[in-house]
Amino acid sequence: MTWDAHHRRGEVLRAVVDETNSRRDGSLPVALPGVSETFADELDLVAALQLRWHTRLAGRIDRALLDAPSDLEAAVLDAWRATARELPGVRAVLDTHLENPTSDAMAEALTLAQAKERALLAAMAGLSSVQDAAASSVGERLEAAARASFRADRAPGHRRATEAHRPTLMGRLKAALAA
């Protein structure tokens, strides 16, 4: 893949993510400009969305564990919920296509991705190792707990009350320039 093709794929994927997040209906926006030229088929697009979700979730978990290393399970649940707030449309697409895959290959790919994600949740919460046979079921319990307490109505940019008083980088830069 050339640099231009890679860059174009990233642009189209960002547009797809934005569209799914605004719709939140679980459907793939295959009619967006560039989708059919960039992605081979629905499986290719869903796989790219799955990778975006997984990458964002893993990063959030890493940050959450740095912030709350004493309660690993709570940190993992918070990270899952934060990712779901940030990518609600992507989560809806993945859930929809996991329940109703358009092909056997998609069903297999999403089932495998889900098992790996659940094993990651369990391992990062300190409840099993990734290779443990029970990791997926432990991760399933964690995912269910995160979903049960997830509030989709909370805006993605919303900050907790404890975070509201922290100045942002942009705020600090503006203050420095104004001084």
N, C-alpha and C positions, 0 to 999 in steps of 0.2 A: 504494500500500500504506500503510495507516494505521500509526501507531506501534505500536498494540497487535498488529496482524497481523505487523509486522516483529519485534517482541519475541517473539511466540509462535513464529514460524518459527525464530528463533535458539534458543529453548528446545528445540523438537522436534529441530532439527538436532544440538544438543549431546547429546541423548538417543540419537539415531541413532549419532553418533560413539562415544559410550561403549559402546553395545551392540556395534557392529562391532569395536571394540577388545577387548572381552571375548571375543567369539566367535572372531574371526580366521579365519572359514571362508569369507569372500568373498561371503556371501549378504547381500542387502539386508533389513534388519529392517522390512519394510513393515507388520507387524502391531502395531508399537508404537503406543501411544495418541497420536493427533494426526497421525500421518504421512499418512494418507489425506485428512485435512481440510486439511493444510498444503501438501502437494506434489501437483501435478496428476497425475503419473504417475511411473514408475520413472526415466525420463529426467530429469525435474525433480530428483528426489532424487539421482541419480548426479551430475548437473551441480553440485548444491550441495556434494556430497562432493569433487568434483574441484576446485571453487573453494577449499574449505577446505584441501585438500592443497597446492594451488599457492600459496596465500597463506602458509601455514606454511613451505613450502619456500623461497619467495623471502625471507621474513624471516630464516630460518636462514642462508641464503646471505649475506645482507647482514651479519649478525652475524659469521659465520665469516670473511668477507673483512676485517672490521675487526680480528679477532683474529690472523689469519695472512695478511697482505697479501703476504708474500714467496713463498708457495706457493699460488697461486690454485687450481690443480687439486685439491690435497689439501684445501683449504678447502671447495670445492664438493662433493667426495666425502663429506667429514665431515658437511656440512650435509644431504646427501641421506640418509645413514645415520641421522643424528639425527632427522630428520623421520620416517623409516620406523620408528624405535624408538618415537617418540611417537604415531604414528598407524598402527600395524600393521594394524588392521582396515580402516581406510579404504584403505590401499594394497592390501590383499587384495581388497576390493570393486572397486576400479578395475581391478586386474589381471584379475580374473574377468570383468568386464563388457567389458573390452577384448578378451579372448580369445573371449568368447561373448556378444556384445551381444544384447539382446532386441528390437532394432529397427534398421532401417537408419539412422535418425536418431541413435540412440545410438552406433552404430559410427562414423558420420561425426564426431560431436561428440568422442568419446574419441580417435579417431585424430588429429584436429586439435589437441586439447589435449596429446596426447603429443608431437607434433611441436614445438609451441610450448615445452613444458617442456624438451625436449632441446635446442632452440636456446638457451634461457635458460641451461642448464647449460654449453653450449659457450662462450657469450659471457662468462659470469661467470668461467669458468676461463681466459679470455684466449686461447682457441684459435680463435675465429672471431667474426664479427659476427652479430647476430640475423638480418639479411637475407641472409647468405651461404647459398648453395644447399647447401653441405656442412654447415651448422650442425647440422641434425638428425642426420646420420650421426655427426658428432663427438660430439654429445650422447648418442647411442645407445651409443657406446663408453664414455663416462663413466658412464652409467647402469648399463651391464653391469658395469663395474669396481666401482661402489658396491654393486650387488646381490651380486657375488661375494664381497665382503669383509664383507657385512652379517651381523651376528649377531642374529637375532631373539630369541634366548634372553636377551639382555641386557635387564634391566628398564629401562623408560622413565625412571625417576628415578635410575638409576645414575650416579654421578659417577666420572670418571677419578681415579686416585690423585693427580694433580697438582692437582685441584680440591677434593679432600676437605678440605684444611686451610683453605680460604677460608670465613670465616663468612658465613652467609646474612644477608639483611636481617632476617628474623625473629629469627635468633640474636643479631644486634647489638641489636635492639630489646629483646629479653628481657634481655640483659646490661645495657643501659642502665637498664631499669626495676628490675633487681635491685640496682643500685649505689646 
